[in-house]
Amino acid sequence: MNIKGQEAGPFELLVAVVMMGFVLIIGLQAMDMVQKNSCRQQTDKTLEDFKTALELVSKSNEQKKTFLDFPDCGQKKDQTLRMEIQQDPALCSKLCTTARPTCVLLKLYNPSFSMSKCVTMPALTNFSTDSTACGEVENHVLVSLFSEQDIQQGSWQFRNITSAGSAGTPIICAFQECKGTQCSS
């Protein structure tokens, strides 16, 4: 009887090692999924804060500061953020709280996920790059958020320069924190 127990021992050990391997693989996959969900939630909050700052400035003649810093979800160099005017009424109605023919969207692409946020501001909002009208903000450069370039992470300041008596479209100045040689231009 002792010989049979010795023959079964290696097989039982092999089964135990295989089962432990499966448990480890499932545990690692669960941890990866939790990490991705956490990163997505942090990214969503950062994007929401940026969007809220834009909405507040577009509705009042004030200045608003915000900081755009996405968590590390994969490689940040592969991540892009752009603002665009969307002409698709179905997409605008889906992403915005009310049905509308056009809308302003913040669109984030990350290799792991993508997200779009509806910015509740007039689609005809003008982002001025006229430094005479906008003024200056120390260590920041004036940019247009509707440009072909990606919106960069860092410190941002928004200023509404729409004249008080104007019933026209909002004019917003967007200042992005500059770094290095970018500040000297």
C-alpha positions in Angstrom: 0.0 0.0 0.0 2.9 2.3 0.7 4.2 1.9 -2.9 0.8 3.0 -4.4 0.9 6.2 -2.3 4.4 6.9 -3.6 3.2 6.5 -7.2 0.3 8.9 -6.7 2.4 11.6 -5.0 4.0 13.1 -8.1 0.7 13.1 -10.1 -1.1 14.9 -7.2 1.8 17.4 -7.0 1.5 18.0 -10.8 -2.3 18.6 -10.5 -1.7 21.0 -7.6 0.9 23.0 -9.6 -1.4 23.2 -12.6 -4.3 24.4 -10.5 -2.1 26.9 -8.7 -1.0 28.2 -12.2 -4.6 28.7 -13.2 -5.4 30.5 -10.0 -2.5 32.9 -10.5 -3.4 33.6 -14.1 -7.0 34.4 -13.2 -5.9 36.6 -10.3 -3.5 38.5 -12.5 -6.3 39.1 -15.1 -8.6 40.3 -12.3 -6.0 42.7 -11.0 -5.3 44.0 -14.6 -9.1 44.6 -15.1 -9.3 46.5 -11.8 -6.3 48.7 -12.8 -7.8 49.5 -16.2 -11.2 50.4 -14.7 -9.5 52.7 -12.1 -7.4 54.3 -14.8 -10.5 54.9 -17.0 -12.4 56.5 -14.0 -9.4 58.8 -13.2 -9.2 59.8 -16.9 -12.9 60.5 -17.0 -12.7 62.8 -14.0 -9.8 64.7 -15.4 -11.6 65.1 -18.7 -14.8 66.2 -16.9 -12.9 68.9 -14.9 -11.4 70.3 -18.2 -14.8 70.3 -19.8 -16.4 72.0 -16.8 -13.8 74.8 -16.8 -14.6 75.4 -20.5 -18.3 75.4 -19.9 -18.1 77.9 -17.0 -15.9 80.3 -19.0 -18.1 80.2 -22.0 -21.1 81.3 -20.0 -19.5 84.1 -18.0 -16.9 86.8 -18.3 -14.4 85.3 -15.9 -11.1 83.5 -15.9 -10.8 79.8 -15.0 -7.7 77.7 -14.2 -7.6 74.0 -14.6 -4.9 71.3 -14.7 -5.0 68.5 -17.3 -3.0 65.5 -16.1 -4.1 62.0 -17.2 -3.0 59.0 -15.2 -0.6 56.5 -16.8 -2.8 54.1 -18.7 -0.3 52.5 -21.0 2.0 55.0 -22.8 1.0 58.6 -22.6 2.7 59.3 -25.9 0.1 57.3 -27.7 -2.8 59.2 -26.1 -4.4 62.1 -27.9 -7.0 64.7 -26.9 -8.8 66.9 -29.4 -11.7 69.2 -29.4 -14.0 69.3 -32.5 -17.3 70.4 -33.7 -19.5 67.4 -34.5 -22.1 67.7 -37.3 -23.8 64.3 -36.7 -27.2 65.0 -34.9 -27.5 61.3 -33.8 -24.1 61.4 -32.1 -24.7 64.8 -30.6 -28.0 63.6 -29.2 -26.4 60.5 -27.8 -23.5 62.3 -26.1 -25.2 65.5 -25.0 -28.1 65.9 -22.6 -30.4 67.3 -25.3 -31.0 66.7 -28.9 -29.0 69.1 -31.1 -27.8 69.2 -34.8 -24.2 70.1 -33.9 -22.1 69.9 -30.7 -18.6 70.5 -29.4 -16.9 67.3 -28.3 -13.7 66.6 -26.4 -12.4 63.3 -27.8 -9.8 61.3 -26.0 -8.1 58.3 -27.6 -6.0 56.0 -25.6 -4.7 52.6 -27.0 -6.8 50.9 -24.2 -10.0 52.9 -24.5 -11.6 56.0 -26.1 -14.1 58.5 -24.7 -16.0 61.5 -25.8 -17.5 64.3 -23.7 -20.0 66.8 -24.9 -19.0 70.4 -24.0 -22.1 72.4 -23.4 -21.1 75.6 -25.2 -22.1 77.2 -28.5 -20.7 75.3 -31.5 -19.7 78.7 -32.9 -17.5 79.6 -29.9 -14.4 81.4 -31.1 -11.0 80.6 -29.6 -9.1 83.8 -30.2 -5.3 83.7 -30.8 -5.1 87.5 -30.9 -2.6 88.3 -28.1 -3.7 92.0 -28.2 -7.3 91.1 -27.3 -6.5 88.2 -25.0 -3.6 89.7 -23.0 -0.9 87.5 -21.6 -0.6 84.9 -18.8 2.9 84.3 -17.4 4.5 81.0 -18.5 1.6 80.3 -20.8 1.1 80.5 -24.5 -2.1 81.4 -26.4 -3.5 78.4 -28.4 -6.7 77.5 -30.3 -8.4 74.4 -29.0 -10.0 73.8 -32.4 -6.6 73.3 -34.1 -5.3 70.2 -35.6 -2.8 69.7 -32.8 -3.5 67.6 -29.8 -4.5 69.3 -26.5 -1.5 68.9 -24.2 -1.4 68.0 -20.6 -0.4 70.7 -18.0 -1.7 73.9 -16.6 -4.5 75.7 -18.5 -6.2 79.1 -18.1 -9.3 80.1 -19.9 -10.5 83.7 -20.3 -13.8 84.9 -21.8 -13.2 88.2 -23.6 -16.7 88.6 -25.1 -17.8 92.2 -24.8 -20.5 92.8 -22.2 -23.0 94.2 -24.6 -22.4 91.6 -27.3 -25.2 89.0 -27.9 -22.9 87.1 -30.3 -20.8 84.0 -29.9 -18.4 83.7 -27.0 -14.8 84.6 -27.5 -12.5 82.5 -25.3 -8.7 82.8 -24.9 -7.1 79.5 -24.0 -3.6 79.7 -22.4 -1.5 76.5 -22.2 1.4 76.2 -19.9 4.6 76.5 -21.9 7.8 74.6 -21.4 11.4 75.3 -22.5 11.8 77.1 -25.9 8.0 77.2 -26.3 7.9 80.1 -23.8 10.3 82.3 -25.7 8.2 82.7 -28.8 
